Amino acid sequence: MSQGGVPARSAAGDALTDMVMHVFRLNGLFLAAAEEIARPSGLSPARWQVLGAVLREPRTVSGIARVMGLTRQSVQRLADALVEAGMAEYAPNPAHRRAKLLRPTSAGWAAIEIIRPRQYDWTHETTAAISAEELRAAVATMERVIAVLETGTETDE
């Protein structure tokens, strides 16, 4: 039934709206925790996020933006700030002459080593009342929603 000419939402639409509101709240809580965890390292949560994206392998700014779901411009500002702070550096990219690769410096790794035990403690405390299976199910659902939003089509599951 519609109200004022607007179609009524489905049960799935109501559930998605509830998920969105909870994700917004969860994001705020995650950012507050990240601020507390990262403070002693000299990294902001945003800089930690970008630096974390290049710990396993160097990436271009565009590549970081893609995997993180951020704009290239915002990642560029953060990457430049990390380089200016001596936490990261740009390296030549054999695949593309102009698009340099961002990678951590020894100072960046030192900051991560300050963060790691604090982050591990936080995850241990946070997951004391939540099972790995519950978290994996939540992640799987979020991955399906992301896939639908990114492609505009249903996933195969």
Backbone as CSV, one residue per row, in Angstrom:
resi,resn,N_x,N_y,N_z,CA_x,CA_y,CA_z,C_x,C_y,C_z
1,MET,0.844,-1.177,0.000,0.000,0.000,0.000,0.888,1.238,0.000
2,SER,0.495,2.239,-0.738,1.314,3.442,-0.805,0.749,4.522,0.104
3,GLN,1.598,5.458,0.404,1.211,6.580,1.249,1.605,7.854,0.520
4,GLY,0.616,8.668,0.181,0.909,9.911,-0.522,1.520,9.683,-1.892
5,GLY,1.161,8.570,-2.552,1.694,8.290,-3.874,3.058,7.639,-3.877
6,VAL,3.656,7.436,-2.693,4.958,6.788,-2.593,4.723,5.313,-2.304
7,PRO,5.292,4.413,-3.112,5.077,2.983,-2.857,5.616,2.580,-1.482
8,ALA,4.927,1.629,-0.858,5.377,1.117,0.436,6.664,0.329,0.234
9,ARG,7.532,0.394,1.226,8.776,-0.371,1.161,8.493,-1.831,1.450
10,SER,9.311,-2.694,0.871,9.205,-4.125,1.123,9.857,-4.455,2.463
11,ALA,9.660,-5.682,2.921,10.322,-6.136,4.151,11.835,-6.080,3.974
12,ALA,12.320,-6.451,2.783,13.766,-6.382,2.525,14.232,-4.925,2.505
13,GLY,13.413,-4.045,1.966,13.751,-2.614,1.964,13.849,-2.067,3.371
14,ASP,12.911,-2.473,4.237,12.979,-2.064,5.648,14.249,-2.602,6.304
15,ALA,14.575,-3.866,6.014,15.779,-4.476,6.598,17.039,-3.772,6.095
16,LEU,17.072,-3.414,4.805,18.231,-2.702,4.269,18.375,-1.329,4.920
17,THR,17.265,-0.644,5.112,17.310,0.661,5.781,17.831,0.508,7.205
18,ASP,17.382,-0.517,7.912,17.899,-0.785,9.256,19.399,-1.053,9.210
19,MET,19.841,-1.822,8.197,21.267,-2.118,8.065,22.057,-0.830,7.840
20,VAL,21.571,0.026,6.966,22.256,1.287,6.681,22.412,2.105,7.961
21,MET,21.348,2.220,8.732,21.421,3.006,9.967,22.410,2.396,10.955
22,HIS,22.427,1.074,11.044,23.385,0.414,11.935,24.822,0.561,11.423
23,VAL,25.007,0.512,10.111,26.354,0.695,9.548,26.851,2.103,9.853
24,PHE,25.978,3.111,9.736,26.383,4.476,10.089,26.834,4.548,11.547
25,ARG,26.063,3.953,12.438,26.425,3.960,13.855,27.719,3.185,14.095
26,LEU,27.829,2.018,13.463,29.029,1.194,13.608,30.254,1.936,13.088
27,ASN,30.104,2.642,11.977,31.212,3.426,11.433,31.689,4.461,12.452
28,GLY,30.767,5.141,13.092,31.144,6.117,14.124,31.886,5.460,15.278
29,LEU,31.414,4.301,15.702,32.076,3.583,16.789,33.453,3.083,16.371
30,PHE,33.563,2.578,15.136,34.866,2.138,14.628,35.850,3.304,14.544
31,LEU,35.372,4.455,14.066,36.260,5.615,13.967,36.734,6.082,15.336
32,ALA,35.847,6.063,16.327,36.245,6.446,17.687,37.282,5.469,18.232
33,ALA,37.076,4.171,17.999,38.043,3.166,18.449,39.372,3.346,17.713
34,ALA,39.310,3.592,16.409,40.535,3.784,15.628,41.315,4.995,16.112
35,GLU,40.620,6.047,16.472,41.276,7.252,17.002,42.046,6.914,18.272
36,GLU,41.419,6.170,19.148,42.046,5.780,20.419,43.233,4.835,20.185
37,ILE,43.033,3.863,19.300,44.088,2.878,19.019,45.296,3.544,18.357
38,ALA,45.046,4.425,17.399,46.130,5.005,16.597,46.839,6.174,17.276
39,ARG,46.217,6.809,18.241,46.765,8.036,18.851,48.257,7.942,19.194
40,PRO,48.736,6.907,19.898,50.161,6.868,20.266,51.124,6.744,19.082
41,SER,50.607,6.354,17.924,51.467,6.145,16.754,51.727,7.423,15.974
42,GLY,50.935,8.452,16.233,51.036,9.680,15.455,50.245,9.639,14.165
43,LEU,49.483,8.577,13.940,48.637,8.466,12.757,47.198,8.785,13.100
44,SER,46.511,9.450,12.194,45.060,9.599,12.314,44.429,8.304,11.804
45,PRO,43.168,8.049,12.133,42.520,6.857,11.578,42.548,6.828,10.049
46,ALA,42.356,7.965,9.404,42.358,8.003,7.936,43.741,7.672,7.383
47,ARG,44.784,8.213,7.988,46.142,7.901,7.525,46.482,6.437,7.798
48,TRP,46.044,5.924,8.945,46.249,4.514,9.264,45.580,3.643,8.208
49,GLN,44.373,4.011,7.803,43.632,3.248,6.809,44.392,3.192,5.482
50,VAL,44.909,4.325,5.029,45.648,4.356,3.769,46.966,3.604,3.897
51,LEU,47.684,3.814,4.986,48.934,3.093,5.191,48.676,1.587,5.265
52,GLY,47.603,1.206,5.934,47.244,-0.209,6.031,46.974,-0.851,4.685
53,ALA,46.507,-0.059,3.729,46.198,-0.588,2.399,47.441,-0.957,1.609
54,VAL,48.622,-0.500,2.056,49.858,-0.789,1.312,50.849,-1.620,2.124
55,LEU,50.402,-2.215,3.202,51.318,-3.010,4.020,51.726,-4.304,3.330
56,ARG,50.816,-4.962,2.653,51.133,-6.238,1.993,51.825,-6.037,0.663
57,GLU,51.434,-4.966,-0.043,52.053,-4.667,-1.335,51.839,-3.197,-1.657
58,PRO,52.803,-2.585,-2.318,52.622,-1.192,-2.736,51.455,-1.091,-3.713
59,ARG,50.761,0.040,-3.677,49.631,0.268,-4.578,49.662,1.703,-5.079
60,THR,49.016,1.926,-6.194,48.823,3.291,-6.669,47.723,3.944,-5.844
61,VAL,47.674,5.254,-5.873,46.608,5.978,-5.173,45.244,5.523,-5.696
62,SER,45.114,5.379,-7.011,43.848,4.913,-7.587,43.497,3.509,-7.104
63,GLY,44.497,2.644,-6.994,44.275,1.289,-6.509,43.816,1.274,-5.062
64,ILE,44.410,2.136,-4.251,43.998,2.249,-2.846,42.556,2.731,-2.775
65,ALA,42.247,3.750,-3.547,40.891,4.306,-3.546,39.869,3.244,-3.945
66,ARG,40.216,2.437,-4.940,39.307,1.401,-5.420,39.012,0.370,-4.337
67,VAL,40.049,-0.148,-3.675,39.823,-1.192,-2.672,39.160,-0.642,-1.411
68,MET,39.318,0.642,-1.151,38.755,1.231,0.058,37.399,1.902,-0.179
69,GLY,37.003,2.046,-1.436,35.732,2.693,-1.731,35.760,4.192,-1.462
70,LEU,36.928,4.809,-1.651,37.084,6.245,-1.427,37.386,6.942,-2.749
71,THR,37.331,8.265,-2.737,37.695,8.996,-3.945,39.212,9.044,-4.075
72,ARG,39.663,9.080,-5.315,41.097,9.161,-5.569,41.675,10.424,-4.950
73,GLN,40.924,11.524,-5.013,41.415,12.794,-4.479,41.638,12.738,-2.975
74,SER,40.726,12.116,-2.245,40.901,12.042,-0.784,42.086,11.145,-0.434
75,VAL,42.250,10.051,-1.164,43.398,9.168,-0.923,44.689,9.887,-1.298
76,GLN,44.667,10.666,-2.368,45.868,11.405,-2.781,46.320,12.355,-1.674
77,ARG,45.366,13.073,-1.073,45.707,13.996,0.026,46.321,13.242,1.203
78,LEU,45.732,12.108,1.555,46.235,11.318,2.675,47.600,10.713,2.354
79,ALA,47.761,10.213,1.137,49.047,9.642,0.727,50.135,10.711,0.755
80,ASP,49.833,11.887,0.229,50.808,12.986,0.253,51.168,13.364,1.683
81,ALA,50.184,13.365,2.577,50.444,13.694,3.985,51.322,12.625,4.635
82,LEU,51.087,11.364,4.305,51.928,10.281,4.831,53.365,10.419,4.328
83,VAL,53.524,10.768,3.061,54.866,10.964,2.499,55.538,12.149,3.184
84,GLU,54.806,13.239,3.345,55.362,14.430,4.003,55.779,14.134,5.436
85,ALA,55.028,13.265,6.113,55.341,12.900,7.498,56.438,11.840,7.589
86,GLY,56.889,11.325,6.450,57.939,10.310,6.450,57.443,8.908,6.736
87,MET,56.126,8.699,6.713,55.548,7.387,7.010,55.425,6.505,5.766
88,ALA,55.454,7.145,4.592,55.334,6.407,3.335,56.174,7.122,2.287
89,GLU,56.360,6.418,1.183,57.110,7.013,0.074,56.508,6.537,-1.234
90,TYR,56.744,7.327,-2.274,56.333,6.935,-3.615,57.502,6.217,-4.281
91,ALA,57.181,5.131,-4.952,58.191,4.335,-5.646,57.797,4.211,-7.112
92,PRO,58.786,3.989,-7.980,58.464,3.807,-9.396,57.522,2.623,-9.587
93,ASN,56.667,2.747,-10.581,55.704,1.695,-10.898,56.084,1.110,-12.253
94,PRO,56.563,-0.134,-12.292,56.964,-0.718,-13.572,55.803,-0.844,-14.567
95,ALA,54.567,-0.868,-14.055,53.403,-1.023,-14.929,52.886,0.305,-15.481
96,HIS,53.298,1.412,-14.865,52.777,2.716,-15.293,53.767,3.795,-14.896
97,ARG,54.277,4.515,-15.865,55.338,5.492,-15.605,54.885,6.627,-14.687
98,ARG,53.659,7.132,-14.866,53.224,8.301,-14.101,52.562,7.957,-12.766
99,ALA,51.905,6.810,-12.676,51.189,6.426,-11.450,52.158,5.721,-10.507
100,LYS,52.724,6.446,-9.580,53.699,5.891,-8.632,53.001,4.953,-7.646
101,LEU,53.790,4.098,-7.042,53.304,3.180,-6.011,53.589,3.769,-4.637
102,LEU,52.626,3.671,-3.749,52.823,4.101,-2.364,53.230,2.888,-1.545
103,ARG,54.239,3.073,-0.699,54.665,1.988,0.185,55.129,2.593,1.508
104,PRO,55.021,1.804,2.598,55.445,2.321,3.904,56.964,2.464,3.987
105,THR,57.395,3.418,4.776,58.818,3.558,5.112,59.053,2.858,6.441
106,SER,60.282,2.865,6.906,60.560,2.269,8.217,59.784,3.006,9.306
107,ALA,59.610,4.320,9.169,58.817,5.070,10.155,57.344,4.652,10.107
108,GLY,56.848,4.370,8.906,55.472,3.883,8.774,55.299,2.523,9.428
109,TRP,56.274,1.642,9.202,56.224,0.319,9.842,56.316,0.448,11.364
110,ALA,57.124,1.375,11.846,57.239,1.579,13.299,55.895,2.033,13.877
111,ALA,55.195,2.902,13.155,53.871,3.343,13.620,52.897,2.173,13.658
112,ILE,52.950,1.320,12.644,52.075,0.145,12.604,52.396,-0.797,13.760
113,GLU,53.667,-0.937,14.097,54.054,-1.801,15.218,53.564,-1.253,16.552
114,ILE,53.364,0.041,16.662,52.756,0.629,17.859,51.261,0.300,17.888
115,ILE,50.633,0.359,16.722,49.185,0.145,16.614,48.808,-1.320,16.795
116,ARG,49.572,-2.232,16.220,49.168,-3.649,16.168,48.754,-4.241,17.512
117,PRO,49.565,-4.148,18.565,49.122,-4.777,19.819,47.867,-4.110,20.389
118,ARG,47.733,-2.827,20.192,46.544,-2.114,20.672,45.299,-2.560,19.890
119,GLN,45.475,-2.741,18.579,44.362,-3.181,17.745,43.997,-4.627,18.071
120,TYR,45.005,-5.477,18.299,44.730,-6.860,18.664,43.979,-6.930,19.997
121,ASP,44.390,-6.135,20.977,43.681,-6.099,22.266,42.225,-5.674,22.066
122,TRP,42.017,-4.651,21.250,40.658,-4.156,20.987,39.808,-5.244,20.337
123,THR,40.363,-5.948,19.331,39.575,-6.994,18.676,39.267,-8.131,19.647
124,HIS,40.218,-8.462,20.522,39.987,-9.524,21.502,38.851,-9.131,22.455
125,GLU,38.888,-7.914,22.958,37.830,-7.429,23.855,36.483,-7.359,23.143
126,THR,36.492,-6.875,21.917,35.247,-6.691,21.167,34.611,-8.022,20.803
127,THR,35.425,-9.025,20.495,34.875,-10.308,20.059,34.652,-11.286,21.208
128,ALA,34.852,-10.863,22.430,34.634,-11.768,23.569,33.191,-12.267,23.616
129,ALA,32.247,-11.466,23.144,30.836,-11.845,23.200,30.243,-12.104,21.816
130,ILE,31.089,-12.151,20.782,30.610,-12.360,19.414,31.461,-13.454,18.788
131,SER,30.813,-14.467,18.229,31.573,-15.574,17.646,32.110,-15.217,16.261
132,ALA,33.140,-15.935,15.872,33.705,-15.766,14.532,32.651,-16.082,13.471
133,GLU,31.806,-17.070,13.739,30.769,-17.447,12.779,29.765,-16.310,12.587
134,GLU,29.357,-15.663,13.670,28.436,-14.528,13.555,29.060,-13.399,12.732
135,LEU,30.322,-13.127,12.991,31.005,-12.061,12.266,31.167,-12.412,10.797
136,ARG,31.516,-13.667,10.497,31.660,-14.081,9.098,30.332,-13.990,8.356
137,ALA,29.238,-14.334,9.026,27.909,-14.224,8.394,27.583,-12.753,8.101
138,ALA,27.910,-11.873,9.022,27.673,-10.443,8.801,28.513,-9.936,7.637
139,VAL,29.764,-10.358,7.578,30.653,-9.939,6.488,30.109,-10.460,5.157
140,ALA,29.657,-11.700,5.122,29.131,-12.271,3.882,27.917,-11.471,3.397
141,THR,27.054,-11.081,4.313,25.892,-10.278,3.939,26.328,-8.916,3.413
142,MET,27.278,-8.282,4.094,27.766,-6.983,3.620,28.412,-7.113,2.244
143,GLU,29.154,-8.190,2.011,29.774,-8.402,0.700,28.720,-8.518,-0.393
144,ARG,27.609,-9.196,-0.111,26.531,-9.320,-1.103,25.888,-7.977,-1.387
145,VAL,25.656,-7.189,-0.336,25.069,-5.853,-0.530,26.028,-4.987,-1.345
146,ILE,27.315,-5.038,-1.029,28.318,-4.271,-1.776,28.311,-4.687,-3.245
147,ALA,28.283,-5.976,-3.501,28.293,-6.461,-4.884,27.077,-5.959,-5.651
148,VAL,25.915,-5.985,-5.021,24.702,-5.497,-5.684,24.808,-3.998,-5.946
149,LEU,25.294,-3.255,-4.963,25.413,-1.800,-5.139,26.457,-1.438,-6.198
150,GLU,27.552,-2.183,-6.239,28.607,-1.866,-7.207,28.227,-2.255,-8.637
151,THR,27.513,-3.352,-8.783,27.184,-3.819,-10.131,25.752,-3.480,-10.536
152,GLY,24.910,-3.215,-9.560,23.515,-2.934,-9.858,22.718,-4.175,-10.206
153,THR,23.304,-5.351,-9.948,22.612,-6.604,-10.260,22.724,-7.553,-9.081
154,GLU,21.931,-8.585,-9.139,21.961,-9.637,-8.124,23.268,-10.400,-8.172
155,THR,23.666,-10.956,-7.029,24.836,-11.840,-7.002,24.358,-13.262,-7.257
156,ASP,25.280,-14.179,-7.473,24.931,-15.556,-7.822,24.540,-16.432,-6.639
157,GLU,24.593,-15.920,-5.452,24.305,-16.768,-4.291,22.840,-16.862,-4.012
